[in-house]
């Protein structure tokens, strides 16, 4: 009897750590968000480069671009619905199963976009189908983000929540780099006519390979310790969203606008900047994509820096500092955007450096105020409501302000978002961000 016990322990002991090791958990959260954001940003790039011609050909170039940006914004209005639906199951059934379902929803919507006929082939039904698929992308991403952040933070050891929480955030710059890179590569290996004819479909259809990788990684993990504890203690609630709006309205409201500047900055520095470079400055597509590639690298470098700093100096304090810097940067925006290509590169690098810091913190900050029983729903809804107010119409608003009032007003737009975010951070308690 005494001999049997030592033999059983070593065999059983490694099982749980191996399944829930930091490397496996962080890889699962990073790979999943990378795939989701690749799918999301492939659309953003195509919305500038090819969709105005393929799906809105009967409009003048600026109207076609605005129409394309309008379909781009649909995903942000779909994301809160995805947050509610997937959040419900994430808080009731578990993080792992829900993350797999979100990945499939996003992936299938993206692949179908790659199969759509153009306006020339089926008329007005084409942009309607495009809008429907974009809704599906937003619905899937609405359920992905919150679960990926919780997968990381609910497995984090004490004192490392910001560091762990930045790993799913890294999926955004990696996805942006891959989506911009694949279009850059396509433009180098085929003429623009071929890109408009069939080449644009390649990034969307290639998503099926990424989905397979993501599913393999996601299916290899187990449930988070925090959620398992909630199951064991019977702490799950019947309708998480009802519980959320009953007891956590303040956290929802403040969190939505704590993330406002993050979203406005990013979509001015990515989708809007790409369209401005191509449509206004007449920079070649490949050069404009190189600006975006540079920005995505800088973005990615500053996210881990933010995670490390936040665990040392405090997440709230660092959020306050970077929001002030975003507000100051808004005064430089008009000059940098109108001073030639070198200034454009500087604008991209600085905006994405600031974005890396604020985005690296925002996932952990938005999850912090919610208890385990409603954390998936709460963090997802907060993040995606912020997407509606800060991101959904940002390229459209910036384009409209620039063409109607001038670039100075685009700076005012970014500055106002920073002021609102700063006020909401200051109104939030230390434990709420």
N, C-alpha and C positions, 0 to 999 in steps of 0.2 A: 504493500500500500504506500509506504513511504517512498519507494522507488518510482512509483507511477506518477506522483505529483510533479516532480521536477521535469519529467519527460513531457508532460502535457503542457506545462507553462510556456516553455520556449516555443513550442509549435503554435500555440494559440496567440502568444503575445505579439508577434510581428504583424498579424493579420490586419488589425484596425489601423495601426500607424501607416502601413503600406498603402491602404486604400485612401487614407485621409492625410497623407504627407503634404507638407507645404508646397512642394514642387508640383504635385498632382493637382491640388486645389487651385493654385495660382495659374497653372497652365490651362486648366479647364475654364477659368473665368476670363483669362486673356484671349485664348483661342476663340471662344464663343463671341465675345464682343468684337474682336477683329473681323470675324466673318459678317456679323450683323452690320457693322459700320462700313465694311467694304461694299456690301449690297446697297446700303443707304447712300453712300457717296458716289458710287458708280452712277446712280440716277442723277445726283447733283451735277456731275461733270457732263453727262449726256444732255441734261436740261439746258446747258449753255451751248454745247458743241453741235448737237444733232437734232434734238427734239423740236426746236422751233421750225426747222425745215421739214422734218418728216411728219409731224403731227399738227402743225399750225401753218401750212404753206400759203394760205390765202390772205395773211396779214402782212403789214409792213414789218420790217425786221425788229423794231423796238416793241411793237404790240405782240409779235410772236414770242419774243423773249419774255415779256411780262406774262403772257398766257402760259408759257412753259414753267415759269416760276410759280404761277398759281397752282399748277398740278403738283409742283414740288412741295408746296405748303400743305397740301391735303394730308400728307403723312403725319404732320405734327398735330392735326386735329384728330387723327385716328389713334395717336399714341395714348392719350388718357383712357380711351375705351379698352385698349389692350392692357393698360396698367390695371384697370378695374377687374377685367376678366381673368387675366393671368395672375394678378395679385391675389384674387380670391382663392384660386387653386394653390398658389404658392404658399399662402398662409394656412390653407386647410389640408392640402395633400402633401406638399413638400416642395423644397426649392429645386431638387434635381429633376423630377418629372416635368415640372412646369417649364424649366429652362429648355428641355428637349423639345417640348411642344412649341415654344416661342421660336426656337431656331428653325424648325420645320416650316412654320407659318411665314416667316421672313424669307426663307430660302425658296419656297415654292412660288411666292409672289414675284421674286426677282427673276427666276428662270422663265416664268410666263411672259414677263416683259420682253425677254429676248426672243420670244416667239410671235410677238404681236405683228399684225400687218400694219402698214402705214396708212395715212390719210388718203393717199393716192389710190390705194387698193380697196378700202372699204368706207371711205368718207368719214363722216362725223363720229361713227361708232369707234373709230381708232382712238381718238383722244379720250373718249369715255372709258374704253377698256384700260387705257393707260392710267387714268385717274383711279379706276377700281384697283388695279395692281398696286399703285402707289399707296392707296389706303391699306392694302394688305401688308405692305412693307412697314408702314407706321404702326399698325396693329401688333405685328410681331415684335418690333423693336420696343414698343411700349411695355411688353412683358419680359423682354430680355434683360434690359439694363438693371432694374432693381434686383432681380434674382442673381445676376452676376456679381454685383457689389456685395450682396449678402453672403454669397458663397465664399467670397474672400474675407470679409470683415467678421463673419460669425465663426470663422476658423482661426482668426488672428490671436496670437498670444498677447498677454497684457503689455501695454506700451507700444504696440506695433499696428494699431488699427489703421492709422493713416497710411502707413507703408503698404500693408496688405490691400487697403481700399484703392490704392492707385493702380494696381495691376489691371483690373477690368477697364480702367480709364485709358490705359495704354492702347486698348483696342481701337480707339478713335484715330490717333495719329497713324498707327500701322495700317488701318483700313483706308485712311485718306491717301497714304503713300502708295499702297497697292492699286487703288482705283485710279489715281492720277497716273501712276507708272504704266498701267496697262494701256490706257489711252495714248500716252506718250509713245509707247512702243508701237502701237498700231499705226499711228501717224507716220512713224519712221519706216514701216515695212509695206505700207500701201498708200495709194493716192487718196485724196479726200473723197473722190467719187466712190471708190470702193468702200471707204468707211461709212458713207451715207447709205450705200446700197445694202451691205451686209456686215461689214466689219464691226459696227457698233454693237451688234448682237453678241459678239464673243465674250465680253466681260460678264454680261448677264447670264449666259449659258454656262460659263466657267464656274459660276457660283455653286453648281451642283457638286463639283469636286471638293470645294471648301466645306460644304454642308456635310459630306461624308466624313471628313476629318473631324469636324466639330461634334458630330454625333458620337463618333468613336471615343473621343476624349470625355464628353459629357456622361456617357453611359458607364464610364469606368469609375466614377466617383460615388461616394455615399452621402447620405443626408448630413447637413451641418449639425454640429453638437448643440447649438442653441435651439434649433427647431426640434431636435430629438428630445431635448429636455422639456420643451413645451408640450410635446406629445405625452411624455412620461408623467408630467404633472397635470395633465388635462387642462392646459391653459389656452387651447385653441378656441376661437370664437366662431359662431355659426356664420355670421355675415361680416367679414372684416371691414368692408367699405362702410357699413352702417355704424360699426363701432368707431371707425376712424372719424366720420363726420359728427358723431355724437360727442366724442371726448377729445379729439385732437385737431379741431378746426384752426386753432392759432398756429400750430406747427405747420399745417398745410399751407396756410396763407403766407406766413413769413418765409417758409422754405421755397415756395414758388418764386418769390422775388429776390431771395438770396442768390438764386441761380440765374437771374435775368441778364446781368451783364456778361456772364459766361457765354450764354447763347448768342447774344447780339454781337459780341466781339468775334466769336468764331465764324458766324455766317457772313459778316462783313469781310473778314480776313480770308474766307475761302470761296464760297459760291459767288458772292457779289464781286469780289476782287477778280475772279476768273472772268466773269462776264464783262467787267469794266475794261480789263486788259485787252480782251478780244474785240469787243464791240465798239469801245470808245477810243482806246489808244491804238487799236489796229495792230496789236502785237500778234505775231503768228501763234497758232494754236500750240505748237510744240514749246515755244518760249514761255507762253503763259502757263503751261503745265509744269515747266521747270521751276517757275516761281512757286507754284503750289507744292511741288516736291520738296523744295527747300524748306518751305513753311512747315510741312508735315514732319520733317526731321527735327527741326528746332522744337516743335510742339512735343514730340516724343521725348526729347532729351530733358525737358524741363518738368515733365510729370514725375519721374522718380525723385528729382531734386526736391520737389514740393512735398512728396511723401516723407522723405527723410527729415526735412526742416520742420514739418508740422509736428512730428513726434517729439521734436526737441524744444521748439519755441512755442508751440500751441497752434492748433488748427485755426481757431477763431482769430487770433492775432495776425496770422499770416494771410488769412482771407481779407481782413481789413486793409492790410498793407497793399496787397495786389489790387484790390478794388480802387483804392486811391490812385495807384499808378495807372490803371485803366482810364480813370477820369482825366488824369493829366495827359495821357497819350491821346485822348480825343481832340485836344487842341492842336496836336501835331498832324493829325490825320489829313486835313485839307492840303497842307504843304507837301507832305510826302506823296500823296496820291496825284499831285499835279506837277511834279518836278522831274519827270523822266523815269527811265527804266531802273537806274541805280537806286533812286529813291523808293521805287516800287518794291525792290528787293529788301530794302531796309524796313519798309512798312510791313512786309510779310514776316520778316524775321522777328521784329519787335512784337508785333501783334500775336504771333504764335508762341513766343516766349512767355508773354503774359498769360496767354490762354493755357499753356502747359501748367503754370502754377495754379491758376484758379480751377481748372478742370481736374487737376490731380487731387484737389481737396474736396470737390463738391460732392462726390459720391458718398464718402464717409460722413460728410456734414449733413446731408439730407437724410441719411439713415439714422443718425444719432438720436433724434428726439422720440422715436417710435419704439414701443415695446415689441418683443419678438412676435406676439400674436397678430400684429397688424403691420409689421415692419416692411414686408414685401409690398403690400398694397400702398402703404403710406409713402415710402421712398419713391416708388414707381409713379404714383399719381403726382407727387410734388415735382419730380424731375420732368415729367411730360407736360404738366401744366405750364411749367417754365418754358418748355419748348414751344408751346402755343404763343405765349406772350413775347418771348425773346427771339425765337428762331423761325417760326413758320412763315412770317411775312418779312423777315429781315432783308433778304435779297431784294424783294419787291419794294419795300419801303425805301431802302437805300438807293435803288435805281430811280424810283420816282422822285425822291428828294434831290438827287443829283441832277436829273434832267429838268426839274421844275424850278429849284431854288439855288442849285449849285452845291459844290462839294462841302462847303462850310457847314451846311445843314446836316450832312451825313455825320460830321464830327459832333454836332449838337445832339444828334440821336444817340450816338454811343455814350456821350458824356451824361445825358439824362439817365440812361440805363444804369450807369455806374453810381450815380447819386441815389437812385431808388434802391439798388442793391446794398449800398453802404448803410443806408438808414435801417433796412431790414436786418442786417447783421448786428447793428448796434442795439436794436430792439430785442434780438434773440439773446437768451441767457447763454452762459458758457457751455452748459450741458446740451444746448439745443443745436449747436453747430460744431 
